[in-house]
Structure formats: C-alpha cells, structure tokens
Amino acid sequence: MGVAKLKSALSDNAWTDDPDIIAPWLVEWREKYFGNTPLMVMPETTEEVVKIVNICRDAGLKIVPQGGNTGLVGGQTPQGEILLSTRRLNRIRSVNPVTNALVAEAGVTLQNIQGAADDAKRKFPLSLASQGSCTIGGNLSTNAGGVHVVKYGTTKDLVFGVEAVLPSGQIYHGLTDLRKDNTGYDLSRLFLGAEGTLGVITAASLKLFPKPGHLQRAMVGLSSPADAMKLLEQCRQGNSLTMFEVMPLIGLELVLKHIQHQRDPFDAPYPWYALIDWEVGDEAMGLHLAETTLTSALEQNLIQDAVIAQSETQAASLLALRENMSAAQKFNGGSIKQDITIPLDHIPEFFIIADKEMEKLIPGCRPVGFGHFGDGNIHYNIAQPEGAVKEKFLSHWNEISEAVFDIVDRFGGSISAEHGIGIMKRETLARRADPGKMALLRAVKNAIDPTNMMNPRVMI
Ligand SMILES: Cc1cc2nc3c(=O)[nH]c(=O)nc-3n(C[C@H](O)[C@H](O)[C@H](O)COP(=O)(O)OP(=O)(O)OC[C@H]3O[C@@H](n4cnc5c(N)ncnc54)[C@H](O)[C@@H]3O)c2cc1C
C-alpha cells in the first residue's frame, strides 16, 4: 500500500524496485552485511524527502537513509525498510569565501566538496580513504574522523549547521554560517553522529579553512608503538602537525603484495612505520621542519630511517601505502576488526596487553593494529592464523571483540572511535555505556522519532 503510494507520488527517476539496480546498495563494503528492501527512493530535493517521509509515516513504513554505502558498522543496510538514497541530492548550493562557509546537499561526495573548496582557494580538511564514494551526509551522520583529526578535529568540528527532514515531516533549517549564535540547544549537533536515527540530513553548511602554503610529508621506520608515541610528541611541537598515522610491518607487506603500483620506500623492513604531514608556509619551511625533527629523532634512536617527500608525486605514493591498508586486508583471509580509541598515554601498553590476550585466545592470530595514532584511534584488526579456515576464525568475532573492549574500558577508551555504532555495536553500547548516557540517548530518540521510523535497528 505505502510502497505503491510512494511509486505513484514520486517521479519515475526518483524510485526503483529493479533488483539489479538496487543490488550493489544492499551489500556493505566489507561484505559483512547483506540487506533487502522493497523499494529504493532517490529524492532530488528536500521537498521530495518530505513527501517520502510523510507517506512512509502514514503507511507505517520504516526508512534507512544511505549515502555512499561506505559505512563500516551496517547502519546503511536495510532489512526490509525503504532505502532512501541521497545520491541525487548532489548540488553545492553556495560557497562564501567571506564567511568561509560552503553549503552542500547531503549526497555530494566528500571528494567533490574538497574540490569545490579548492576552487575557492580554501580547504575542507576532512580526508578519508573512501572520499571518492562517501557523501557529506554520511560523514555527518557517522561523525567521520579520518587522517586530519589531529589538527582539524572530527566532522563535528567542521560544521556550522545542517538542514534535516524530521520524522514528523517538518524541515529543520539549521544552515547558518554564524560562528556565534547562543540561542538555545545546538540542535544541528544532534544529527552529527546520529547515524540516520533522528531524520534525514538533506544539506549542511560546512566550515572552510585557509589553504596551507605547503604540505610536507615524511615516512619513518620505527621499532615500537612506544617510540611512535614519543615521536608524536616531538612532531607536534610548533602546531603544524596535520597527520600522524602508524602501521605495522605486516600492514605494509600486505599492501606491497596485493595492491598494484605500490613501492617500499625503504631498503630494509622495520617493525612499525609512521606517516607524518605538517602544514607550513612554503616548501623550504617544510623541508627544514622535517629534516630537523627527524634528524633529532634519529639521533635519539626513536626512529630507524626516514624518507622525506621531495615532490607531490612522492607524497601521494607514501600516502597510498596507508590508504590501501583496508583494501589489502581483504586478501589476508578473515579479519576481526575493531575501531577503538585508547588515551594517547596508554597506547604502548594497550598493544602489549592486547597482543598477548589475542595470542592466548587464538594462537597464531595476527594483530594488524594501525591507524590514526595521533588522536588515539587504532584500527585493531585481528587477521586469521596462516592457513586457518576463514569461517571458523570469524565465528570468534564476539569473543575477540569483548576481550578487546574489556581492555578499552580498563583504559577509559571508546569502543567506537570513528565508524559509529550501527548494528554492529548496538548491543555492546547498551551493555557497556553509562546508564545515564543510554537514558539520554533514548529520551532524545523518543522525543524526535516516537514511532522509531528512522533507521529503526541502529544504535539504540
Ligand atoms: C576504504 C574505507 C576507508 C574508510 N576510512 C575511514 C576513515 O578514515 N575515517 C572514518 O571515519 N570512516 C572511514 N570509513 C567509513 C566510511 O567511509 C564513513 O563512515 C563515511 O562517513 C560514511 O559515509 P557514506 O556516505 O558512505 O555513508 P553510508 O555508509 O551510506 O551511511 C552511513 C550511516 O549514515 C547514515 N546516513 C547516510 N546519509 C545520511 C543522511 N543524509 N541523513 C541521515 N543519515 C544518513 C546511514 O543511515 C548510516 O547509518 C572508511 C570506509 C572505507 C570503505
């Protein structure tokens, strides 16, 4: 009934029930979640979103919003709900270099937003390996992190406000570019990290930043996470540090083995590697900063070797080694993945305890802990032992996760650093979060979406 009403109310190119067209949008990137839906709707305007929400509400249909389908916790995969794709909400509405604000619709890809900022001689600093596919609506809804958090913060820090369609069908108009506005609750922020549970974000007003004169990149070989953290302290002197990513030897080896056109920048292997960016005024300043910082680190035996990028091409090929880490792990058999935050001062201890615990649980398993160490965010992935049966190994997902989360809790970390809760961590959140926090989350959800129409199986 409701599905037929949606079809007749929308223009022909705003919906499809063709299984072949819908199929790619029902499989999650890591192939962990598979979905189904009677209908995919593809609104082109905010008014069309309102129409869809009203019809669904009146017919008792539930909605799962989806942007680029790159989310990693299963939140964008419908299980019988209407799939609302934002990909046709794809206009940049305005760029204002005076207020440093860019207003984009939810379905614009992150890469296109970066490009529009660049055209205006500004920078939009959010940067993820999935940026060619993920959308700003998805970034806002997951409060995405990425590689520049160490300087610019997460998506939450890069937003003036949002426009969203509420489950009631009302539009919340929050597209401001005011830096100061103390007129009650900061309602736009409710939608940041809400994972589609409170409404559909249709547009956002984003903060632009000055374009740095030069980005200086370097990669170093290291002995341990402890040395990486000491190096971090030295690299962030002077406030120019923009990226501090760390990966283990096994990660680099996987990228070199499985991803085309990748080259090892070092002559010898090292147990760990760090990839570092500084934003500075010009190239000479960048080279000077990298050389003095890394020479001093070499003298202190904090690093074993260093490569300082001498060109944009070399800088890009160094970054590709890190960005291909997720893709390369697909070739490594089963992998039990955790996206966690550990307070910076406990990262070395975390690895000692967690690696030992993993070996105790699954002898021969191979921890691949990598990621955004500059902000304490570790992608602590456990690869199956060589030659193990993938399905059998993956059956240990909950056991391994709980063991990791116990250590996370012991250090006062977070069970979800940047990917969100989705359906993957919903029960874990309910069990481990502060009861006061859970009560508030539920109160907000009930107030805005009393019939649980928006992304009903996600987060709470
Ligand atoms: C190779 C790779 C690398 C990645 N690297 C990072 C990284 O470094 N940092 C990081 O944080 N993440 C990373 N991710 C995860 C992912 O790219 C981010 O979570 C991204 O923000 C999701 O955007 P999306 O448009 O694909 O959202 P989707 O996957 O489509 O949706 C994600 C969630 O947001 C909701 N949603 C989407 N659009 C809207 C909307 N308009 N209104 C309301 N709700 C909406 C969905 O319902 C779902 O719950 C990576 C993923 C891949 C595949």
The ligand as an SDF file (V2000), in Angstrom:
LIG
                    3D

 53 58  0  0  0  0  0  0  0  0999 V2000
   38.2270    2.1920    2.4420 C   0  0  0  0  0  0  0  0  0  0  0  0
   37.4920    2.8870    3.5400 C   0  0  0  0  0  0  0  0  0  0  0  0
   38.1600    3.7800    4.3540 C   0  0  0  0  0  0  0  0  0  0  0  0
   37.4860    4.4400    5.3770 C   0  0  0  0  0  0  0  0  0  0  0  0
   38.1780    5.3110    6.1560 N   0  0  0  0  0  0  0  0  0  0  0  0
   37.5300    5.9600    7.1450 C   0  0  0  0  0  0  0  0  0  0  0  0
   38.2310    6.8790    7.9800 C   0  0  0  0  0  0  0  0  0  0  0  0
   39.4360    7.0880    7.8630 O   0  0  0  0  0  0  0  0  0  0  0  0
   37.5270    7.5310    8.9380 N   0  0  0  0  0  0  0  0  0  0  0  0
   36.1760    7.3230    9.1210 C   0  0  0  0  0  0  0  0  0  0  0  0
   35.5840    7.9570    9.9900 O   0  0  0  0  0  0  0  0  0  0  0  0
   35.5000    6.4450    8.3480 N   0  0  0  0  0  0  0  0  0  0  0  0
   36.1290    5.7670    7.3710 C   0  0  0  0  0  0  0  0  0  0  0  0
   35.4470    4.8870    6.5950 N   0  0  0  0  0  0  0  0  0  0  0  0
   33.9990    4.6540    6.8520 C   0  0  0  0  0  0  0  0  0  0  0  0
   33.0340    5.4920    5.9760 C   0  0  0  0  0  0  0  0  0  0  0  0
   33.6290    5.9160    4.7920 O   0  0  0  0  0  0  0  0  0  0  0  0
   32.4900    6.6750    6.7720 C   0  0  0  0  0  0  0  0  0  0  0  0
   31.7260    6.1920    7.8520 O   0  0  0  0  0  0  0  0  0  0  0  0
   31.6150    7.6300    5.9450 C   0  0  0  0  0  0  0  0  0  0  0  0
   31.3810    8.7790    6.7260 O   0  0  0  0  0  0  0  0  0  0  0  0
   30.2900    7.0360    5.5060 C   0  0  0  0  0  0  0  0  0  0  0  0
   29.7260    7.8740    4.5040 O   0  0  0  0  0  0  0  0  0  0  0  0
   28.6600    7.2950    3.4570 P   0  0  0  0  0  0  0  0  0  0  0  0
   28.1450    8.4070    2.6380 O   0  0  0  0  0  0  0  0  0  0  0  0
   29.2470    6.1500    2.7050 O   0  0  0  0  0  0  0  0  0  0  0  0
   27.5280    6.7890    4.4410 O   0  0  0  0  0  0  0  0  0  0  0  0
   26.6770    5.4460    4.3880 P   0  0  0  0  0  0  0  0  0  0  0  0
   27.5630    4.2710    4.5050 O   0  0  0  0  0  0  0  0  0  0  0  0
   25.7630    5.4600    3.2480 O   0  0  0  0  0  0  0  0  0  0  0  0
   25.8420    5.6000    5.7480 O   0  0  0  0  0  0  0  0  0  0  0  0
   26.4700    5.5870    6.9980 C   0  0  0  0  0  0  0  0  0  0  0  0
   25.4380    5.9100    8.1010 C   0  0  0  0  0  0  0  0  0  0  0  0
   24.9460    7.2290    7.9540 O   0  0  0  0  0  0  0  0  0  0  0  0
   23.5390    7.2460    7.7030 C   0  0  0  0  0  0  0  0  0  0  0  0
   23.3010    8.2770    6.6860 N   0  0  0  0  0  0  0  0  0  0  0  0
   23.9210    8.4210    5.4860 C   0  0  0  0  0  0  0  0  0  0  0  0
   23.4990    9.5440    4.8780 N   0  0  0  0  0  0  0  0  0  0  0  0
   22.5880   10.1170    5.6950 C   0  0  0  0  0  0  0  0  0  0  0  0
   21.8060   11.2930    5.6260 C   0  0  0  0  0  0  0  0  0  0  0  0
   21.8640   12.1310    4.5880 N   0  0  0  0  0  0  0  0  0  0  0  0
   20.9760   11.5770    6.6520 N   0  0  0  0  0  0  0  0  0  0  0  0
   20.8900   10.7520    7.7260 C   0  0  0  0  0  0  0  0  0  0  0  0
   21.6120    9.6280    7.8470 N   0  0  0  0  0  0  0  0  0  0  0  0
   22.4570    9.3170    6.8410 C   0  0  0  0  0  0  0  0  0  0  0  0
   23.1960    5.8420    7.2710 C   0  0  0  0  0  0  0  0  0  0  0  0
   21.8690    5.5060    7.5770 O   0  0  0  0  0  0  0  0  0  0  0  0
   24.2070    5.0200    8.0570 C   0  0  0  0  0  0  0  0  0  0  0  0
   23.7420    4.8060    9.3600 O   0  0  0  0  0  0  0  0  0  0  0  0
   36.1010    4.2000    5.5730 C   0  0  0  0  0  0  0  0  0  0  0  0
   35.4240    3.3010    4.7370 C   0  0  0  0  0  0  0  0  0  0  0  0
   36.0990    2.6440    3.7350 C   0  0  0  0  0  0  0  0  0  0  0  0
   35.3240    1.7130    2.8580 C   0  0  0  0  0  0  0  0  0  0  0  0
  1  2  1  0
  2  3  1  0
  2 52  2  0
  3  4  2  0
  4  5  1  0
  4 50  1  0
  5  6  2  0
  6  7  1  0
  6 13  1  0
  7  8  2  0
  7  9  1  0
  9 10  1  0
 10 11  2  0
 10 12  1  0
 12 13  2  0
 13 14  1  0
 14 15  1  0
 14 50  1  0
 15 16  1  0
 16 17  1  0
 16 18  1  0
 18 19  1  0
 18 20  1  0
 20 21  1  0
 20 22  1  0
 22 23  1  0
 23 24  1  0
 24 25  2  0
 24 26  1  0
 24 27  1  0
 27 28  1  0
 28 29  2  0
 28 30  1  0
 28 31  1  0
 31 32  1  0
 32 33  1  0
 33 34  1  0
 33 48  1  0
 34 35  1  0
 35 36  1  0
 35 46  1  0
 36 37  1  0
 36 45  1  0
 37 38  2  0
 38 39  1  0
 39 40  1  0
 39 45  2  0
 40 41  1  0
 40 42  2  0
 42 43  1  0
 43 44  2  0
 44 45  1  0
 46 47  1  0
 46 48  1  0
 48 49  1  0
 50 51  2  0
 51 52  1  0
 52 53  1  0
M  END
$$$$
